Amino acid sequence: MPDLIPTGHTFVNRWQCDENDHLNVQFFTAFAHDAGEQLHVALGFGPAARSGLGIALVPREDHIRYHREMREAEALDVHSAPVAVDERTLTAFHRLDSHYTGQTAGTIGSVTSYAFADGRAATLPAAVLDAARRRRADLPDNAKPRGAGALGPLPAFQLDRAAGYGLMPICRDVVKPAECGADGLLLPRHHFSRFSDGVGHLWHALGFDRGAMRDRDEGTIVLEMKCVYDRRLRAGDAAIVMSGVAASAEKTLHIVHYLFNAETGALAARAEAIGGLFDQRARRIVAFSDDQRKRLAAGVARLPFGQAA
């Protein structure tokens, strides 16, 4: 198998950490997409090469597994490789490792396609396609999906259907220019930030008192996420996230998030997250109590997984 390509060297800053004092999920996504650009450079299809052809990258899907906490002041290395490629789509694997210990903190699979400015699909140049095939690696077992996707494909629908499926609003805001890339479209990181920042409202609605949790050093974490980008929002768009519980188990909660354009109702992205309660002193996930499991079971949304909504 070809060696992975070095695509990132970065550092965990205090401002990137959340209430659990570890790297927030959105930055795993940010680091992976920066690494994806470096991977394209290594394959001969970086920003300047694409600009010359009038071609842009289009993020389609991200699947992330969070293997280990990354705490403040830890350094990270990222290594990447193509794991699947055809004329119009490249699937990349990114591995985030601690620079100090070599332990893997996260694995990310990202699907990217290509398009011209007018929206027409573009194809990879033959030399880039050949380079990607020569550097192709197998997706390792620890990067393959576990809980995310286990219930079937997440259905796509418009905002006016969300409440009827048992989803509730957890975020209402406006897309800022600083949250967008050079193309003026919402960056993948800021899809994840809206899910992460808003999910406390969902936990609270399910009967988890976040203030009381904070007082007993208890938080919530995510073990795995999958996001499909349907129609990215632009700077200035009003956004709303509708979320709910898809399933629950002894220690984990299967959460779904839908990001919409609040004005038009158009679907922007849909995501799944496998999360749970986190003991901040013991640094481990803990089981739900019997009462908590009953509340979670009663709050499951009525989503038509694997069907046309």
C-alpha positions in Angstrom: 0.0 0.0 0.0 1.4 3.5 -0.8 2.5 5.6 2.1 0.1 8.2 3.3 0.9 11.8 2.2 1.8 14.4 4.9 -1.0 17.0 4.6 -1.1 18.8 7.9 0.8 20.1 11.0 -1.3 22.0 13.5 -1.9 22.7 17.1 -4.8 22.7 19.6 -5.5 26.1 20.9 -7.5 26.9 24.0 -10.2 28.7 22.0 -10.7 25.5 19.9 -11.7 23.5 23.0 -15.2 23.0 24.3 -16.8 22.5 27.7 -15.0 19.1 28.0 -11.6 20.8 27.7 -10.8 19.0 24.4 -10.8 19.8 20.7 -14.3 20.5 19.5 -15.7 18.3 16.7 -15.8 21.2 14.2 -12.0 21.4 14.1 -11.5 17.8 13.1 -13.6 18.7 10.0 -11.6 21.9 9.5 -8.2 20.1 9.7 -9.5 17.4 7.3 -10.6 19.9 4.7 -7.3 21.8 4.9 -5.6 18.4 4.5 -7.8 17.7 1.5 -6.5 20.8 -0.2 -2.9 19.8 0.5 -3.7 16.3 -0.9 -5.0 17.9 -4.1 -1.8 19.9 -4.4 0.2 16.6 -4.0 -1.9 15.2 -6.9 -1.2 18.2 -9.1 -4.7 19.7 -8.8 -4.3 22.5 -6.3 -6.0 25.9 -6.2 -4.0 27.5 -9.0 -4.3 24.4 -11.3 -8.1 24.3 -10.8 -8.4 28.1 -11.2 -6.7 27.9 -14.6 -9.4 25.4 -15.7 -12.3 27.3 -14.0 -13.0 24.2 -11.7 -13.9 24.3 -8.0 -14.0 21.6 -5.3 -17.5 20.6 -4.1 -17.7 18.8 -0.7 -20.2 16.0 -0.8 -19.9 14.0 2.3 -17.8 13.7 5.5 -17.6 10.7 7.8 -15.6 11.2 11.0 -14.7 8.9 13.9 -13.3 10.5 17.0 -10.9 8.0 18.6 -9.0 10.0 21.2 -9.3 13.3 23.0 -7.0 16.1 21.9 -6.3 18.5 24.7 -5.1 22.1 24.8 -1.4 22.6 23.6 -1.3 19.2 21.8 0.3 19.2 18.3 -1.4 17.3 15.5 -0.1 15.7 12.3 -2.4 14.8 9.4 -1.7 12.2 6.7 -3.9 11.5 3.8 -4.5 9.4 0.7 -7.1 8.8 -2.0 -9.2 5.7 -1.2 -11.5 5.8 -4.2 -11.4 7.9 -7.4 -13.2 8.2 -10.7 -13.4 10.9 -13.3 -15.7 13.1 -11.3 -15.3 12.1 -7.6 -12.5 11.6 -5.2 -12.9 10.0 -1.8 -10.0 10.8 0.6 -8.9 9.4 3.9 -7.3 11.7 6.5 -5.7 10.4 9.7 -5.2 12.9 12.6 -2.4 11.8 15.0 -0.9 13.3 18.1 2.6 14.6 17.2 3.8 13.8 20.7 2.5 10.2 21.1 1.7 9.1 17.5 -1.8 8.0 18.7 -4.6 8.4 16.3 -7.1 11.1 17.4 -9.5 11.0 14.4 -10.2 9.4 11.1 -12.0 11.2 8.3 -13.4 10.1 5.0 -14.3 13.0 2.7 -16.0 12.7 -0.7 -15.4 15.6 -3.1 -16.6 16.3 -6.6 -15.7 19.0 -9.1 -17.8 21.7 -10.9 -17.4 24.7 -13.2 -18.6 28.1 -12.1 -22.0 27.6 -13.9 -22.6 24.4 -11.9 -21.8 21.9 -14.6 -20.0 18.8 -13.4 -16.3 18.8 -14.2 -14.0 15.8 -14.7 -10.5 15.3 -13.3 -7.7 15.8 -15.8 -6.1 12.5 -16.9 -2.8 13.2 -15.2 -4.5 13.9 -11.9 -6.7 10.8 -12.2 -3.6 8.8 -12.8 -1.7 10.3 -9.8 -4.7 9.6 -7.5 -4.9 6.0 -8.6 -1.1 5.5 -8.1 -1.4 7.0 -4.5 -4.6 5.1 -3.6 -4.7 3.4 -0.2 -7.2 1.1 1.4 -9.5 2.6 4.0 -8.4 1.2 7.4 -10.9 -0.6 9.6 -10.9 2.1 12.3 -12.1 4.6 9.7 -15.1 2.6 8.5 -18.6 3.5 9.6 -20.0 2.0 12.8 -23.2 3.6 14.1 -23.6 6.4 11.5 -25.6 5.1 8.6 -26.7 1.9 10.5 -30.4 2.8 10.2 -30.3 3.3 6.5 -29.9 6.4 4.3 -30.9 9.6 6.0 -34.0 11.0 4.1 -33.9 14.4 2.4 -36.9 16.8 2.8 -37.7 20.4 3.1 -38.1 22.5 6.3 -41.9 22.3 6.3 -41.7 18.6 6.9 -39.2 18.6 9.8 -41.5 19.3 12.7 -43.9 16.5 11.5 -41.1 14.0 11.8 -40.5 15.0 15.5 -37.5 17.3 14.9 -37.0 20.5 17.0 -35.1 23.7 16.3 -31.7 23.9 18.0 -30.0 26.7 16.1 -31.3 29.9 14.3 -28.7 32.3 13.0 -27.3 33.9 9.9 -24.3 32.7 7.8 -21.4 35.2 8.3 -18.8 36.0 5.6 -16.1 34.8 7.9 -17.7 31.3 8.0 -17.4 31.0 4.2 -14.6 30.0 1.8 -13.3 32.0 -1.1 -16.3 30.9 -3.1 -18.7 32.6 -0.6 -20.2 29.3 0.5 -20.5 28.0 4.0 -17.4 25.9 5.0 -17.9 22.3 6.1 -16.5 23.2 9.6 -19.4 25.6 10.2 -22.0 23.0 9.4 -20.5 21.0 12.3 -20.2 24.0 14.5 -23.9 24.6 14.3 -24.7 21.0 15.2 -22.2 21.1 18.1 -23.2 24.5 19.4 -27.0 23.8 19.2 -27.2 20.2 20.4 -27.3 21.4 24.1 -30.9 22.5 23.3 -31.8 19.0 22.2 -30.3 17.4 25.3 -32.1 19.9 27.5 -35.4 19.2 25.8 -34.8 15.5 26.5 -34.6 16.2 30.2 -30.9 16.7 30.7 -30.3 19.8 32.9 -27.1 21.2 31.4 -26.6 23.5 34.4 -26.8 20.5 36.8 -24.5 18.5 34.5 -21.9 21.2 34.6 -22.0 21.3 38.4 -21.3 17.6 38.6 -18.6 17.7 35.9 -20.6 15.9 33.3 -20.7 16.8 29.6 -21.8 15.3 26.3 -19.5 14.0 23.5 -19.6 12.7 20.0 -18.0 9.4 18.9 -18.8 9.5 15.2 -20.5 11.9 12.7 -21.5 11.7 9.1 -22.6 14.8 7.1 -24.0 15.0 3.6 -23.8 18.4 2.0 -26.9 18.9 -0.2 -26.9 22.6 -1.1 -24.5 24.8 0.7 -25.6 28.1 2.2 -24.1 31.5 1.3 -23.0 34.4 3.4 -26.1 36.3 4.5 -28.5 33.3 4.4 -30.7 32.8 7.4 -30.1 29.3 8.7 -32.0 26.9 11.0 -31.0 23.5 12.3 -33.8 20.9 13.2 -32.7 17.9 15.2 -33.9 14.8 17.0 -33.2 11.4 18.4 -33.1 8.5 15.9 -32.3 5.7 18.4 -30.7 5.2 21.8 -28.7 2.4 23.6 -27.2 1.8 27.0 -24.4 4.4 26.5 -25.1 6.1 23.2 -27.6 8.3 21.5 -28.1 8.4 17.7 -28.9 12.0 16.9 -29.9 13.5 13.5 -29.4 17.1 12.4 -30.9 18.9 9.4 -29.6 22.3 8.3 -32.0 24.4 6.2 -32.2 27.8 4.6 -34.7 29.3 7.0 -36.2 31.6 4.3 -36.7 29.2 1.4 -36.9 25.9 3.4 -34.3 24.3 1.1 -32.2 21.5 2.6 -28.6 22.5 3.0 -27.1 19.4 4.8 -28.1 16.4 6.9 -26.0 14.7 9.5 -25.9 11.9 12.0 -24.1 11.9 15.3 -23.4 9.1 17.8 -23.0 10.7 21.2 -23.2 10.1 24.9 -22.7 11.4 28.4 -19.1 12.2 29.4 -17.6 12.1 32.9 -15.2 15.0 32.8 -13.2 13.8 35.8 -12.8 10.1 34.8 -12.5 11.1 31.1 -14.9 8.4 29.9 -18.3 7.9 28.5 -20.9 6.7 31.1 -24.1 4.7 30.8 -27.6 6.3 30.9 -29.7 5.7 33.9 -33.0 3.7 33.6 -35.0 6.9 33.8 -32.9 8.6 31.2 -33.2 5.6 28.8 -37.0 5.7 29.2 -37.1 9.5 28.3 -34.8 8.9 25.3 -36.9 6.0 24.0 -40.0 8.2 24.3 -38.4 11.0 22.4 -37.4 9.1 19.2 -38.2 11.0 16.0 -40.3 9.4 13.3 -37.9 9.6 10.4 -38.4 7.4 7.3 -34.8 6.0 7.0 -34.1 4.5 3.7 -37.3 5.8 2.1 -38.2 8.8 0.1 -39.5 11.4 2.5 
